Amino acid sequence: MTVTNDRNLPDEALDRVFHALSDRTRRALVARLLEGPASVKELADPFPVTLPAIGKHLRVLEAAGLMHREIRGRTHICSLTPEALSDAASWLQTYRMFWEESLASLANEAERKEGD
């Protein structure tokens, strides 16, 4: 049985997104792709790791649905696919409202105790 969250996104898909974003190199790659499409070589240039290592990171991002790759001859062009980020942000938004309500309740309680 597949459990789903509020937006009917399978939990496995959400797990892949958060797993992909749990690594700082992959977060940096996503941040770079916010600027626009880039070749694998362009994406790899700033990192002190091998091209195959960057390729592994990109495959994780692809599996999570965070990016897609277009092959033009021998060049692989990567582009961000924001839908997966949107789904993760929506999931987090539910908890943001909870945190804000909890903090507001805590602040009200602290103010009440100060007034006593």
C-alpha positions as CSV (number, residue, x, y, z in Angstrom):
1,M,0.0,0.0,0.0
2,T,1.3,3.5,-0.9
3,V,0.8,6.1,1.7
4,T,0.2,9.6,0.3
5,N,0.5,13.1,1.8
6,D,-2.0,16.0,1.5
7,R,-1.3,16.6,-2.1
8,N,-1.6,13.0,-3.1
9,L,2.1,12.8,-3.9
10,P,3.3,9.3,-3.1
11,D,5.5,9.4,0.0
12,E,8.3,7.6,-2.0
13,A,8.4,10.6,-4.4
14,L,8.7,13.0,-1.5
15,D,11.4,10.8,0.1
16,R,13.4,11.0,-3.1
17,V,13.1,14.8,-3.2
18,F,14.2,15.2,0.4
19,H,17.0,12.7,0.0
20,A,18.2,14.5,-3.1
21,L,18.2,17.8,-1.2
22,S,19.9,16.4,1.9
23,D,23.3,16.7,0.1
24,R,25.0,20.1,-0.1
25,T,26.5,19.4,-3.5
26,R,23.1,18.5,-4.9
27,R,21.6,21.6,-3.3
28,A,24.3,23.7,-5.0
29,L,23.6,22.0,-8.3
30,V,19.9,22.9,-7.9
31,A,20.8,26.5,-7.0
32,R,22.9,26.7,-10.2
33,L,20.1,25.3,-12.3
34,L,17.8,28.1,-11.0
35,E,19.9,30.4,-13.2
36,G,19.1,28.3,-16.2
37,P,20.0,25.2,-18.1
38,A,23.7,24.1,-18.1
39,S,25.8,21.3,-19.5
40,V,27.2,18.7,-17.1
41,K,30.7,20.1,-17.6
42,E,29.5,23.6,-16.6
43,L,27.8,22.2,-13.6
44,A,30.9,20.2,-12.5
45,D,33.4,23.0,-13.0
46,P,33.0,24.6,-9.5
47,F,33.4,21.4,-7.6
48,P,36.6,19.6,-6.6
49,V,35.2,16.2,-7.6
50,T,35.3,14.1,-10.7
51,L,32.9,14.3,-13.5
52,P,31.6,10.8,-12.7
53,A,30.9,11.9,-9.1
54,I,28.8,14.9,-10.4
55,G,27.1,12.5,-12.8
56,K,25.9,10.4,-9.8
57,H,24.6,13.5,-8.1
58,L,22.7,14.5,-11.2
59,R,21.2,11.0,-11.5
60,V,19.9,11.4,-7.9
61,L,18.3,14.8,-8.8
62,E,16.8,13.2,-12.0
63,A,15.3,10.3,-10.0
64,A,13.8,12.8,-7.6
65,G,12.2,14.7,-10.5
66,L,14.2,17.8,-9.7
67,M,15.9,18.1,-13.1
68,H,15.8,16.6,-16.5
69,R,18.5,16.1,-19.1
70,E,18.5,16.8,-22.8
71,I,21.2,15.2,-25.0
72,R,22.5,17.3,-27.8
73,G,25.1,15.3,-29.6
74,R,27.7,14.5,-26.9
75,T,26.6,17.3,-24.6
76,H,24.1,16.7,-21.9
77,I,22.1,19.8,-21.0
78,C,20.4,19.8,-17.5
79,S,17.4,21.9,-16.6
80,L,15.5,22.3,-13.3
81,T,12.0,20.9,-13.1
82,P,10.4,22.9,-10.3
83,E,7.3,20.8,-9.8
84,A,9.0,18.5,-7.4
85,L,10.3,21.5,-5.4
86,S,6.8,22.9,-5.3
87,D,5.4,19.6,-3.9
88,A,8.1,19.6,-1.2
89,A,7.4,23.2,-0.4
90,S,3.7,22.5,-0.1
91,W,4.4,19.6,2.3
92,L,6.6,21.9,4.4
93,Q,4.0,24.7,4.4
94,T,1.6,22.5,6.4
95,Y,4.2,22.2,9.2
96,R,5.2,25.9,8.9
97,M,1.6,26.8,9.8
98,F,1.8,24.4,12.8
99,W,5.1,25.9,14.0
100,E,3.8,29.5,13.7
101,E,0.7,28.6,15.6
102,S,2.7,26.9,18.3
103,L,5.1,29.8,18.6
104,A,2.2,32.2,18.8
105,S,0.6,30.2,21.6
106,L,3.9,30.1,23.4
107,A,4.3,33.8,23.1
108,N,0.7,34.4,24.4
109,E,1.3,32.1,27.3
110,A,4.6,33.9,28.2
111,E,2.8,37.3,28.0
112,R,0.0,36.0,30.2
113,K,2.5,34.8,32.8
114,E,4.3,38.2,32.7
115,G,1.0,39.9,33.5
116,D,0.4,37.8,36.6
